[in-house]
Amino acid sequence: TELYRGAEYIVDFLPKINVETAVTDELAERVVEAIVQAASTGKIGYGKVYVRKHEKVVRIPTGETGAQAR
């Protein structure tokens, strides 16, 4: 518990994890929806989903690029 301005508060931190995934543009919205549904707890502070574009992807062993590099 913490004491702040004369009031006692219970500090209950949530464990944090970081999940990173790369998917094609066609799957992005479905993946976001699945993450939001699976991660929702109904409590404050349970997370955010960031979506960003990857300009290029290259599979190192084969040299494949784009969707073929998945």
Order of alpha helices (4+ residues) and beta strands (2+ residues): beta-beta-alpha
